Amino acid sequence: MEMKLIRKDELAELLRDRWKLRCLEMAGVDNWTWYDQAMSDYEADEYTNDELTKDYNEAN
């Protein structure tokens, strides 16, 4: 498994964002007005994992 280094504050922010998203999804955010429009702007597969993590150093 390939690993990357990330600053602690960035990791904490990502974990908070993930938790926030899970809370919103559990609350039914997918039923909200404009949800489909917002999701059409979000392209999950637009970038490869390598492209998304290119600025992070390899962890050895």
Contact map, one row per residue, 1 for C-alpha under 8 A:
111000000000000000000000000000000000000000000000000000000000
111100000000000000000000000000000000000000000000000000000110
111110000000000000000000000000000000000000000000000000000111
011111000000000000000000000000000000000000000000000010011110
001111100000000000000000000000000000000000000000000000011110
000111110110000000000000000000000000000000000000000000011000
000011111110000000000000000000000000000000000000000000000000
000001111111000000000000000000000000000000000000000000000000
000000111111100000000000000000000000000000000000000000000000
000001111111110000000000000000000000000000000000000000000000
000001111111111000000000000000000000000000000000000000000000
000000011111111100000000000000000000000000000000000000000000
000000001111111110000000000000000000000000000000000000000000
000000000111111111000000000000000000000000000000000000000000
000000000011111111100000000000000000000000000000000000000000
000000000001111111110000000000000000000000000000000000000000
000000000000111111111000000000000000000000000000000000000000
000000000000011111111100000000000000000000000000000000000000
000000000000001111111110000000000000000000000000000000000000
000000000000000111111111000000000000000000000000000000000000
000000000000000011111111100000000000000000000000000000000000
000000000000000001111111110000000000000000000000000000000000
000000000000000000111111111000000000000000000000000000000000
000000000000000000011111111110000000000000000000000000000000
000000000000000000001111111111000000000000000000000000000000
000000000000000000000111111110000000000000000000000000000000
000000000000000000000011111110000000000000000000000000000000
000000000000000000000001111111110000000000000000000000000000
000000000000000000000001111111110010000000000000000000000000
000000000000000000000000100111110011000000000000000000000000
000000000000000000000000000111111010000000000000000000000000
000000000000000000000000000111111110000000000000000000000000
000000000000000000000000000000111111000000000000000000000000
000000000000000000000000000000011111110000000000000000000000
000000000000000000000000000011111111111000000000000000000000
000000000000000000000000000001001111111100000000000000000000
000000000000000000000000000000000111111110000000000000000000
000000000000000000000000000000000111111111000000000000000000
000000000000000000000000000000000011111111100000000000000000
000000000000000000000000000000000001111111100000000000000000
000000000000000000000000000000000000111111100000000000000000
000000000000000000000000000000000000011111110000000000000000
000000000000000000000000000000000000001111111100000000000000
000000000000000000000000000000000000000001111110000000000000
000000000000000000000000000000000000000000111111000000000000
000000000000000000000000000000000000000000111111000000000000
000000000000000000000000000000000000000000011111101100000000
000000000000000000000000000000000000000000001111111100000000
000000000000000000000000000000000000000000000011111110000000
000000000000000000000000000000000000000000000001111111000000
000000000000000000000000000000000000000000000011111111000000
000000000000000000000000000000000000000000000011111111100000
000100000000000000000000000000000000000000000000111111110000
000000000000000000000000000000000000000000000000011111111000
000000000000000000000000000000000000000000000000000111111000
000111000000000000000000000000000000000000000000000011111100
000111000000000000000000000000000000000000000000000001111110
011110000000000000000000000000000000000000000000000000011111
011110000000000000000000000000000000000000000000000000001111
001000000000000000000000000000000000000000000000000000000111
